[in-house]
Amino acid sequence: MADKLSAVKGMNDILPASVPRKETLPRNSTWLWFDEVVRRVMARYGYQYIVTPVVEPTQLFVRGLGEVTDIVEKEMYSFVDSMNGDALTLRPEATAGIVRAVVEHNALYNGPLRVWTAGPMFRHERPQKGRYRQFHQLDVEALGFAGPDVDVELILMGRALWHELGLVAGEHYRLEINTLGEPEERRAHRAALIEHLQKHEDQLDAEAKQRLHTNPLRILDTKNAAMQPVVEAAPKLIDFLGAPSRAHFDAVCNALEAAGQPYRVNPRLVRGMDYYNRTVFEWVTDHLGSQGTICGGGRYDGLIEQMGGKSAPAIGFGLGIERLLLLLEQIGLHGPDNAPAAYCVLAADDALPKAMPVIEELRRQGVAVVMHASGGSMKSQLKKADASGARWALIFGADELAQGAVTLKPLREAGGTQQQRPLADVAGWARELQSPA
């Protein structure tokens, strides 16, 4: 027997609910339910679906995310194409690829664009609950819009998504926002921040010392408890903002308040990519331990030009699907089990030729039907029908077929009465199967 092969560490299979799993992962029915909710919310807000490649030029992420970000320095899966020597990378996030596509295809020629996508991303992180090396992300982008109105729209879209999923504000999630201002404002703040941190360099950990002159803003996001006094005393970026940046942020705050959306201004909220400016935001939870962010994003007005396009503003957010689904399941929210409406029991030796047209007609009528396969006794088939979660068993036995009928046996109603229905009028009784027994 050949050796058994396993998946790459941190890259997981999403299996049917009936298959036992070694790891705690969201059930596949929750994935499908989430997908349906996302499509519904995106359509309401007028966002269109876009698909970009999983593999992109490495330089796209170096230029877009920043050469000294954790993702580029430590986490990307990069390789050289053996056919032509191109430097390629499995995408670690979606925004850079979407911007590349928009620039390459001149997609803003006819005006601003609202798009969304979902799919696998790859980062070489230490696998832990809800964080994997292959993970899936929902990504939403509004390109070509400069005003605070779209900032608010994207934030409230997140709220609409939480509502559709059954999450409760305050209990399951909360909103944190900040502003990063404009590049020249960040440069002034950066100089003051470095000066402050240098005065307390003996209290910085090794990672903070490494970032001191490359990406000091990320030091504010440290989880090291020993550094908190230094970080709390650091200069605040909001104190370096000019009038336009303040007005933009004030407009966002005012619109959120008018929409009844509570928020907390978190001056240490900086996000992990270099391309952000002005509004940044995160939806956070206390139900997933220290890694509490379930969705984050912000404005990146310089990225399109940085990628070679004509200067245009943009804003977006990304959502880690595995983490969100784990949150839903942890608090007892998950999608339907996707059980079929009916399970067909082929109890007569010659049942298949007469049952198959009925089964196919039921499916054409929109009824989810599972057909028993590979034989077995009536008793064993009914046992599998019950285990399937189906509401009805359709019994094609010798007596029924002799009468040109099928027996409908309710499986989820105690003391329910089984009934016969004619094979010649499937469309006439198909609707019965779509209602609970």
Wavefront OBJ file of the C-alpha trace (Angstrom):
o trace
v 0.000 0.000 0.000
v 1.316 3.448 -0.942
v 2.010 6.025 1.759
v -0.947 8.245 2.572
v -0.509 11.858 1.457
v -1.696 14.789 3.558
v -2.553 18.381 2.782
v 0.090 21.069 3.236
v 0.208 22.305 6.828
v -2.154 25.235 7.283
v -4.092 24.468 4.086
v -7.363 22.739 4.891
v -10.075 20.734 3.205
v -13.663 21.885 3.665
v -15.528 18.581 3.818
v -19.184 17.531 3.746
v -20.802 17.547 7.170
v -21.078 13.749 7.127
v -17.287 13.288 6.954
v -15.433 13.233 10.297
v -12.668 15.847 10.626
v -9.609 16.094 12.817
v -9.682 19.895 12.949
v -12.402 22.279 14.041
v -13.382 24.007 10.811
v -16.614 25.641 9.681
v -19.115 23.168 8.253
v -19.663 23.268 4.506
v -23.332 24.214 4.865
v -22.256 27.362 6.723
v -19.916 28.240 3.836
v -22.773 27.891 1.334
v -25.132 29.919 3.511
v -22.531 32.664 3.919
v -21.994 32.754 0.155
v -25.719 33.237 -0.419
v -25.896 36.047 2.157
v -22.886 37.818 0.628
v -24.334 37.714 -2.880
v -27.614 39.097 -1.584
v -25.966 41.999 0.280
v -23.607 42.850 -2.602
v -26.541 43.031 -5.024
v -28.441 45.387 -2.698
v -25.525 47.802 -2.641
v -24.878 47.637 -6.389
v -21.472 45.899 -6.269
v -20.434 43.725 -9.228
v -18.492 40.469 -9.131
v -14.867 40.388 -10.345
v -12.339 37.519 -10.578
v -8.556 37.974 -10.678
v -5.758 35.355 -10.872
v -4.478 33.542 -7.811
v -0.896 34.011 -9.096
v 0.433 37.525 -9.723
v 3.860 39.092 -10.379
v 5.797 39.353 -7.118
v 6.536 43.009 -7.833
v 2.804 43.774 -7.670
v 2.752 43.069 -3.940
v 6.178 44.577 -3.215
v 5.066 47.813 -4.853
v 1.488 47.741 -3.597
v 1.766 46.487 -0.007
v 5.147 47.996 0.876
v 8.555 46.369 0.894
v 8.874 46.473 4.694
v 5.435 45.107 5.581
v 5.205 41.786 7.414
v 3.393 40.230 4.453
v 6.142 41.026 1.936
v 9.052 40.416 4.302
v 7.884 37.194 5.954
v 4.646 35.691 4.652
v 4.468 35.528 0.852
v 4.656 32.285 -1.102
v 6.959 33.426 -3.924
v 8.741 31.399 -6.584
v 10.477 31.688 -9.937
v 8.623 30.359 -12.968
v 10.826 27.549 -14.298
v 9.608 28.191 -17.852
v 10.553 31.857 -18.214
v 12.215 33.009 -14.993
v 9.352 35.323 -13.936
v 9.115 36.113 -10.205
v 5.594 35.092 -9.156
v 3.630 35.024 -5.896
v 0.472 33.339 -4.663
v -1.712 36.303 -3.768
v -1.622 37.164 -0.037
v -4.549 39.596 -0.378
v -6.960 40.740 -3.084
v -6.792 44.531 -3.314
v -3.501 44.786 -5.217
v -4.710 42.308 -7.856
v -8.001 44.133 -8.319
v -6.208 47.459 -8.732
v -3.810 45.859 -11.231
v -6.801 44.563 -13.232
v -8.543 47.950 -13.140
v -5.402 49.707 -14.395
v -4.573 47.060 -17.012
v -8.075 47.098 -18.507
v -8.721 50.848 -18.055
v -11.822 49.853 -16.095
v -12.456 53.371 -14.758
v -12.727 54.881 -18.242
v -16.516 55.133 -17.966
v -16.540 56.242 -14.352
v -16.213 54.843 -10.812
v -16.596 51.121 -10.148
v -17.967 49.058 -7.266
v -16.699 45.451 -7.218
v -16.351 42.442 -4.934
v -14.666 39.071 -5.051
v -14.077 36.049 -2.828
v -11.497 33.300 -2.983
v -8.311 31.752 -1.571
v -5.330 33.815 -0.363
v -1.955 32.530 0.838
v 0.309 33.626 3.684
v 3.083 31.671 5.371
v 1.874 32.264 8.920
v 1.959 30.033 11.975
v -1.327 28.109 11.654
v -3.731 28.711 14.531
v -7.462 28.673 15.089
v -9.056 30.764 12.363
v -5.707 31.646 10.728
v -4.382 29.367 8.040
v -1.764 29.435 5.296
v -4.445 29.075 2.688
v -7.433 31.111 3.788
v -10.442 32.570 2.034
v -11.289 36.220 1.879
v -14.254 38.351 0.891
v -12.938 41.547 -0.670
v -15.020 44.632 -1.523
v -13.671 47.686 -3.367
v -15.139 51.047 -4.433
v -12.803 52.646 -6.987
v -12.951 56.212 -8.237
v -14.934 57.646 -5.293
v -13.313 60.439 -3.259
v -15.957 61.472 -0.743
v -16.682 60.271 2.791
v -20.083 59.034 1.595
v -18.598 55.847 0.144
v -16.465 55.319 3.258
v -19.694 55.241 5.247
v -21.442 53.067 2.648
v -18.770 50.376 2.946
v -18.876 50.439 6.738
v -22.660 50.168 6.776
v -22.458 47.357 4.217
v -20.494 45.457 6.850
v -23.252 46.163 9.362
v -25.849 44.877 6.880
v -23.835 41.682 6.451
v -23.630 41.112 10.215
v -27.377 41.682 10.504
v -28.140 39.158 7.750
v -25.940 36.592 9.484
v -27.694 37.103 12.824
v -24.847 38.794 14.712
v -25.877 41.222 17.470
v -24.238 44.651 17.734
v -22.388 45.192 21.002
v -22.669 41.549 21.980
v -20.902 39.917 19.023
v -19.088 42.778 17.293
v -18.179 46.463 17.457
v -16.736 49.067 15.109
v -13.398 50.857 15.504
v -12.307 53.653 13.155
v -9.363 55.970 12.678
v -7.870 58.303 10.102
v -4.322 58.072 8.745
v -4.470 61.448 7.029
v -2.445 62.229 3.925
v 1.177 61.264 3.165
v 2.666 64.621 4.181
v 0.714 64.510 7.470
v 1.937 60.999 8.140
v 5.527 62.056 7.428
v 5.327 64.799 10.077
v 3.768 62.365 12.536
v 6.349 59.708 11.634
v 9.233 62.040 12.525
v 7.639 62.878 15.880
v 6.879 59.215 16.530
v 10.456 58.109 15.828
v 11.773 60.829 18.126
v 9.445 59.649 20.908
v 10.307 55.967 20.461
v 14.052 56.641 20.361
v 13.794 58.247 23.803
v 12.363 54.935 25.078
v 14.338 52.541 22.898
v 15.412 50.509 25.916
v 11.732 49.559 26.422
v 11.167 48.382 22.845
v 11.201 44.689 21.944
v 13.329 43.314 19.090
v 10.542 43.570 16.519
v 9.819 47.199 17.418
v 13.506 48.105 17.178
v 13.591 46.543 13.727
v 10.581 48.607 12.660
v 11.726 51.866 14.255
v 13.131 53.373 11.049
v 11.295 51.252 8.463
v 7.639 51.142 9.562
v 7.277 52.834 12.976
v 3.500 53.217 12.638
v 3.136 49.442 13.032
v 4.768 49.649 16.472
v 1.565 51.323 17.671
v -0.276 48.075 16.896
v 1.946 45.951 19.167
v 0.366 43.330 21.428
v 3.380 43.404 23.798
v 1.976 44.426 27.180
v 5.366 45.721 28.385
v 5.382 48.327 25.608
v 1.887 49.686 26.228
v 2.950 52.704 28.358
v 5.356 53.840 25.630
v 2.742 53.365 22.930
v 0.001 55.140 24.891
v 2.248 58.174 25.366
v 3.218 58.336 21.673
v 2.190 61.320 19.505
v -1.255 60.877 17.947
v -1.560 61.104 14.181
v -4.890 62.917 14.481
v -3.018 65.894 16.004
v -1.052 66.289 12.758
v -4.037 66.399 10.406
v -4.781 69.378 8.220
v -8.248 70.848 7.695
v -9.254 68.682 4.653
v -8.352 65.421 6.398
v -10.161 66.466 9.568
v -13.229 67.491 7.581
v -13.292 64.136 5.768
v -13.059 62.192 9.018
v -15.638 64.388 10.755
v -18.037 63.755 7.849
v -17.568 60.002 8.222
v -18.214 60.181 11.971
v -21.279 62.389 11.561
v -22.818 60.100 8.928
v -22.236 57.010 11.073
v -23.949 58.711 13.999
v -26.859 59.740 11.769
v -27.190 56.113 10.655
v -27.266 54.949 14.269
v -23.950 53.105 14.042
v -21.878 53.227 17.260
v -18.090 53.394 16.849
v -14.902 53.960 18.799
v -12.081 56.139 17.478
v -8.927 54.054 17.984
v -5.807 56.163 17.338
v -3.676 52.998 17.288
v -5.618 51.469 14.413
v -3.137 51.576 11.515
v -3.815 48.427 9.409
v -1.003 46.325 7.968
v -0.436 47.684 4.460
v 1.423 50.820 3.400
v -1.186 51.894 0.868
v -3.836 53.137 3.334
v -4.661 56.828 3.883
v -7.453 58.765 5.569
v -10.297 56.505 6.812
v -9.404 53.064 8.194
v -11.771 50.789 10.092
v -12.079 47.377 11.711
v -14.971 45.259 12.909
v -13.760 43.420 16.017
v -15.080 40.760 18.370
v -14.209 39.492 21.842
v -15.183 35.919 20.959
v -11.987 34.887 19.118
v -9.286 35.627 21.665
v -6.530 38.178 21.092
v -6.915 38.042 17.299
v -10.257 39.808 17.375
v -10.466 41.496 13.966
v -13.058 39.898 11.682
v -13.086 42.557 8.960
v -10.904 45.544 8.156
v -10.263 48.080 5.477
v -9.789 51.679 4.549
v -9.067 54.277 1.920
v -6.076 53.940 -0.464
v -6.206 56.986 -2.701
v -2.633 56.680 -3.999
v -2.509 53.005 -4.941
v -4.034 53.202 -8.430
v -1.436 55.765 -9.527
v 1.264 53.752 -7.762
v 0.281 50.789 -9.932
v 0.706 52.790 -13.114
v -2.831 54.090 -13.582
v -4.244 57.581 -13.716
v -4.626 58.989 -10.204
v -7.981 57.978 -8.703
v -9.267 57.534 -5.136
v -10.435 54.187 -3.762
v -11.540 52.412 -0.601
v -12.233 48.801 0.302
v -12.305 46.103 2.955
v -11.295 42.485 3.393
v -12.964 39.826 5.513
v -11.409 36.516 6.559
v -14.128 33.979 5.853
v -12.811 31.169 8.056
v -12.534 33.462 11.070
v -16.015 34.859 10.601
v -17.570 31.418 10.167
v -15.789 30.147 13.262
v -17.277 33.094 15.152
v -20.746 32.241 13.860
v -20.456 28.599 14.855
v -18.900 29.446 18.215
v -21.923 31.536 19.183
v -24.370 29.010 17.740
v -25.163 30.638 14.390
v -24.809 28.589 11.255
v -26.584 27.987 8.005
v -29.181 25.348 7.257
v -27.990 21.758 7.107
v -28.982 21.551 3.427
v -30.859 18.314 3.991
v -32.787 17.099 0.930
v -36.533 17.369 0.812
v -36.870 13.712 -0.125
v -34.941 10.438 -0.145
v -35.974 7.800 -2.698
v -36.190 4.223 -1.468
v -36.053 1.706 -4.335
v -37.693 -1.263 -2.669
v -38.599 -3.264 -5.793
v -36.103 -5.015 -8.067
v -37.463 -3.262 -11.148
v -38.036 0.132 -9.470
v -35.219 2.117 -11.097
v -36.671 2.534 -14.644
v -39.989 3.791 -13.224
v -38.507 5.833 -10.383
v -35.864 7.692 -12.370
v -38.277 9.801 -14.493
v -40.166 10.735 -11.307
v -36.952 11.725 -9.527
v -35.814 13.871 -12.444
v -39.205 15.560 -12.738
v -39.143 16.390 -9.022
v -35.717 17.956 -9.464
v -36.970 19.974 -12.435
v -39.758 21.220 -10.163
v -37.117 22.481 -7.705
v -37.290 19.633 -5.169
v -33.975 18.452 -3.684
v -34.000 14.663 -3.980
v -31.394 12.075 -3.020
v -31.726 8.683 -4.714
v -30.623 5.590 -2.851
v -27.909 3.771 -4.777
v -26.284 0.330 -4.672
v -29.232 -1.661 -3.373
v -30.079 -2.863 0.106
v -33.140 -3.951 2.024
v -36.146 -1.719 2.614
v -35.133 -1.435 6.280
v -31.564 -0.362 5.530
v -32.720 2.141 2.911
v -35.227 3.718 5.288
v -32.489 3.960 7.901
v -30.323 5.884 5.435
v -33.297 8.026 4.457
v -33.733 9.043 8.085
v -29.993 9.709 8.512
v -29.987 11.965 5.447
v -32.161 14.511 7.250
v -34.788 14.364 4.492
v -38.342 15.326 5.422
v -39.872 12.594 3.246
v -39.062 9.091 2.089
v -40.414 8.250 -1.371
v -40.967 4.496 -1.417
v -41.010 2.790 -4.806
v -42.138 -0.695 -3.787
v -43.694 -3.498 -5.818
v -47.227 -2.760 -4.554
v -46.913 0.961 -5.263
v -45.538 0.445 -8.759
v -48.296 -2.038 -9.597
v -50.785 0.767 -8.824
v -48.782 3.413 -10.716
v -48.051 5.225 -7.450
v -45.339 6.110 -4.940
v -45.659 6.234 -1.146
v -44.759 9.475 0.647
v -43.602 8.643 4.162
v -43.034 11.616 6.541
v -39.764 11.253 8.442
v -39.810 14.322 10.686
v -43.388 14.252 12.001
v -44.169 11.993 14.944
v -47.208 9.904 14.055
v -47.327 11.301 10.534
v -49.453 9.405 8.032
v -47.932 8.071 4.845
v -49.849 8.659 1.618
v -49.731 7.559 -1.995
v -49.342 9.847 -4.990
v -49.707 9.020 -8.726
v -46.581 8.636 -10.826
v -48.414 10.199 -13.768
v -48.899 13.586 -12.059
v -45.596 14.391 -10.379
v -45.951 18.130 -11.032
v -49.289 18.079 -9.215
v -47.835 16.925 -5.881
v -44.192 18.083 -6.050
v -44.999 21.207 -4.035
v -46.027 19.074 -1.049
v -42.448 17.912 -0.682
v -41.121 21.436 -0.357
v -43.093 22.089 2.800
v -42.120 20.525 6.132
v -43.969 17.331 6.925
l 1 2 3 4 5 6 7 8 9 10 11 12 13 14 15 16 17 18 19 20 21 22 23 24 25 26 27 28 29 30 31 32 33 34 35 36 37 38 39 40 41 42 43 44 45 46 47 48 49 50 51 52 53 54 55 56 57 58 59 60 61 62 63 64 65 66 67 68 69 70 71 72 73 74 75 76 77 78 79 80 81 82 83 84 85 86 87 88 89 90 91 92 93 94 95 96 97 98 99 100 101 102 103 104 105 106 107 108 109 110 111 112 113 114 115 116 117 118 119 120 121 122 123 124 125 126 127 128 129 130 131 132 133 134 135 136 137 138 139 140 141 142 143 144 145 146 147 148 149 150 151 152 153 154 155 156 157 158 159 160 161 162 163 164 165 166 167 168 169 170 171 172 173 174 175 176 177 178 179 180 181 182 183 184 185 186 187 188 189 190 191 192 193 194 195 196 197 198 199 200 201 202 203 204 205 206 207 208 209 210 211 212 213 214 215 216 217 218 219 220 221 222 223 224 225 226 227 228 229 230 231 232 233 234 235 236 237 238 239 240 241 242 243 244 245 246 247 248 249 250 251 252 253 254 255 256 257 258 259 260 261 262 263 264 265 266 267 268 269 270 271 272 273 274 275 276 277 278 279 280 281 282 283 284 285 286 287 288 289 290 291 292 293 294 295 296 297 298 299 300 301 302 303 304 305 306 307 308 309 310 311 312 313 314 315 316 317 318 319 320 321 322 323 324 325 326 327 328 329 330 331 332 333 334 335 336 337 338 339 340 341 342 343 344 345 346 347 348 349 350 351 352 353 354 355 356 357 358 359 360 361 362 363 364 365 366 367 368 369 370 371 372 373 374 375 376 377 378 379 380 381 382 383 384 385 386 387 388 389 390 391 392 393 394 395 396 397 398 399 400 401 402 403 404 405 406 407 408 409 410 411 412 413 414 415 416 417 418 419 420 421 422 423 424 425 426 427 428 429 430 431 432 433 434 435 436 437
